[in-house]
């Protein structure tokens, strides 16, 4: 996305985003009136010094009979009391602000986090993990920055401008008008400069992304880089992206300094104008020395908030676009939604499966499944085979309702899948995906993920039932062996063993295995599969496999080709259908796995 | 000690708890980081500091100018009732040029500081990634990807955050000293107000920085925790979904989010107290000056101009003093960041490459393992006394159960890791004495999990090595790896960008690309670590056939389960629990090594069992089961 696009998009309607945001986080309004009142009090305090100086000079220092020390002291005491009140109300304003906004935003984080999990798998996979994480981290941080600094500074700044205007107008409306006229263009200049700055920051963000990508390859691809001796190539890329980032940073800084200095220029202009006009007004008897001196303070008090306020307004656009991104996610209706209370549970007992005229295509893509009309009997074991891209995995995803069919219907035990509450569905139907993701915990921690109540002893029994007790025994810390980040401390095959055990202890009635043992050695695989046969008897099992040993071993085989089921029946029958897809796959399998 | 804590965090990935962080000496250590930064960029720092001092002195001048205006223009004009236009013009010129000079000062200071900060970040990012590229794979395996990324990014950034306000702070110190001198020059009584207020301001700042820094560090840590939980949970989203654990994951996330909330509120409370006090203290000083000024004026000790000047001085100084706070407040973060960065930069255990080159040759290479032992963790050996050969031009299959150490052998053969004991040799030369290029040109590893760069197909294959033959070589490699078909069908062919980690490709396609990458370099020794597991049987058969008929034969070490792969091998090395249990011809091992036979004939036996099973009534599962146990 180009900088211009972003700028335009951001201008669409910040107010609307703000309104949506406040509507979705009603907690933000807690005690708002009180906080605003405190803000007003602490803003008024900012006027103390100029007024005290004016009063002190005119009525205390320049009194005809010499300085009136007592009067000045009285003025100063009143000022000091007001200052103390200002400090106290400022403190309470800040505390309320921080407490309310952080509480609301923590809730927003959690809500967004949950919502992302509720989105469909397709939705989740459409985004990079880092992008999703940003929604619950940096984007929310931006909102918090805006509310705590931006928001309040905006209020305080407007208050300060108002307060300064009133004091100035009381002293001299003519001079106040001069200050206003001279300072007004500042708003437009700063806005223009800030827009350019925003563009520069878009580039900075883009380049930091590229840089992180390059650095991450040097870490994640360390062994490949080493094996091919291509460090120099990677180093060059990293260097280039680091340098590009630095250049973008400096460019943004240059623009930031330019827009930051504008206030100084206007301060100079405003002061000069005030002096010139003020001197003539004073000579005309319309202004006192104290009042003009107070104006010297007031000009700064007036120009500074205008500048800061304008800057904040523009920075607010960043925050608002962060907020908009969070809201966009929150307001995305999960397209594979939990029917919740409207749904029903699956009837107790074994589960059968029915695909009625199911078709599916990924958004914007061609049909990947068509005319799928098949019934799977309860308690049977069905193997799904076919070449890569034939639709096997899509079939499994529809079966477990990770996606909904484009047309047709999937029914479990006669209940349409879309009517089954997730609570019941996820408890009764479990799928083991090919890349068995493990959390950065121990083996036990990962297995417990599926069943938090399970004890160590029960877990050990579960591994034994799967024929994996000797593997666990061989590990340095047994079930308490840490698996590392994403399970990387284990070998690929071992990760699959843990993922399988995890699914097993979930105790489902329908178990779907998607090439869940592809990286395990044949003997272990077969041992597992026979163990699974034993322990899954009484359940319905659907296994997607490219090792045809699984197919040989199942009650029925579904053969997929180009998105359709082209053959079905027991292995022994299919293999004899000469010239069929299955016979071809099987011949190739046998050729590879048997003695030549 | 922070070092211990940081070291532990680096080594084990354990989180560094706040309590472990000593607060003592953090300022001192932070100043040392600053000194290092200044030493590395002395010229830019001098320029920036000059700009800052210039600007600060101009701000003081501003106070004098304002007082001078009141005294020599406002009061005389008001008294006399007429304006001296000459003085008025001079005032305007002085005010405008003062603005201009101040802006110049701001430009020099901020651009100088920024330039210094960004340069230091860039330099250290490059240095850190250079270390990543030269530290051995074994070191990488001990460190979490996430922390290495943040070492190169967030930690480098944190190290140099205080650089941005540093010149300003230096300018402020000069300004403070000058202001105190100016105060004394004006009137000693009014100066005393300064001597009271400035130290209070300064002390208050330091106390604030001290209290704030542990809270900030904790908030930063909790931010990282929230991010880590979020990232991991979204990474495992499919598992969360299929197991229906969304609620539990939300509870887990909510816990860290709430901790972060509490920590940010505690940061807010402190700042909420600090900000109003900081802006009110100088104002109280101004009021005090007014009262004392009235008294001094009544004794004719000072003039009105001098009173105005001093009050202006106070208001001018109020803001810059915060620059010192910024530096101090960011020091602890800087120290933590720098110590992590330093940890990477000073990490030892580099894999040193030798200078030896192998004689120029296109003939297949010989690989030998002699008494090789290896362990990732102490007392938990993965390999024990492994000895075997891959003779030139021969194909050796490495077979063994899951977790028996095959992948480790593959890593040792390409010197991704070094053995604890024993020797790995290529053509009789210990691989540790070979230079890196010689090693990389001779061997090629196709890993179990395919890693693809975010680049074009062409660059993923060639890795910009000098392959000779250009695209023809690339296509040849793709053909052998059975990947030419799908690449030819891509709209941009070899120029197709494959995306982050090859996201646009299927698992089988990624594996074939990495295989083509290995073949493109015409290695003399090819090592395949179960590199076709995500490839369909038919495709794998075609790949194996193409390898066999290749015009440029290489020695091959292949980790395999499939019989067809094993059948291609001249010899089989069978490992179990990190030991070579047997080696020899397939038939020979089949006859003499029960473990091996068990592994490779698993499918046949299963089939036989099934055949036998057919003779039983299908209800008699338990009998079948026990029969199976007996026969195994």
Interface residues (C-beta under 8 A of the other chain):
Chain A: X42 X45 X48 X49 X52 X53 X56 X57 X60 X61 X62 X66 X67 X68 X69 X72 X73 X75 X76 X79 X80 X83 X84 X86 X87 X88 X90 X91 X93 X94 X95 X97 X98 X99 X102 X103 X105 X106 X109 X110 X113 X114 X116 X117 X118 X121 X124 X128 X129 X130 X132 X133 X136 X137 X141 X144 X148 X211 X212 X213 X215 X216 X217 X218 X219 X220 X221 X222 X223 X224 X225 X226 X227 X228 X229 X230 X231 X233 X234 X235 X238 X239 X242 X243 X245 X246 X249 X250 X253 X254 X256 X257 X260 X261 X264 X265 X267 X268 X269 X271 X272 X275 X276 X278 X279 X280 X282 X283 X287 X288 X289 X292 X293 X296 X297 X300 X387 X388 X389 X400 X402 X422 X423 X425 X426 X427 X430 X431 X432 X433 X434 X436 X437 X438 X439 X440 X449 X450 X452 X471 X474 X476 X485 X486 X491 X492 X493 X494 X497 X499 X502 X506 X518 X519 X520 X521 X522 X523 X524 X525 X526 X530 X534 X537 X546 X548 X549 X552 X553 X584 X585 X588 X589 X591 X592 X593 X594 X595 X596
Chain B: X13 X66 X69 X70 X73 X74 X75 X77 X78 X81 X82 X83 X88 X91 X92 X95 X96 X98 X99 X100 X102 X103 X106 X107 X110 X111 X114 X115 X118 X119 X121 X122 X125 X126 X129 X130 X132 X133 X134 X136 X137 X140 X144 X145 X146 X148 X149 X152 X153 X223 X226 X227 X230 X231 X232 X233 X234 X235 X236 X237 X238 X239 X240 X241 X242 X243 X244 X245 X246 X248 X249 X250 X253 X254 X257 X258 X260 X261 X264 X265 X267 X268 X269 X271 X272 X273 X275 X276 X277 X280 X283 X284 X286 X287 X288 X290 X291 X293 X294 X295 X297 X298 X304 X307 X308 X311 X312 X315 X377 X379 X380 X400 X401 X402 X403 X407 X411 X414 X416 X436 X437 X439 X440 X441 X443 X444 X445 X447 X448 X449 X451 X453 X454 X463 X464 X465 X500 X501 X506 X507 X508 X514 X517 X521 X530 X533 X534 X536 X537 X538 X540 X541 X561 X562 X563 X564 X565 X567 X577 X598 X599 X600 X602 X603 X604 X605 X606 X607 X610 X621 X625 X628
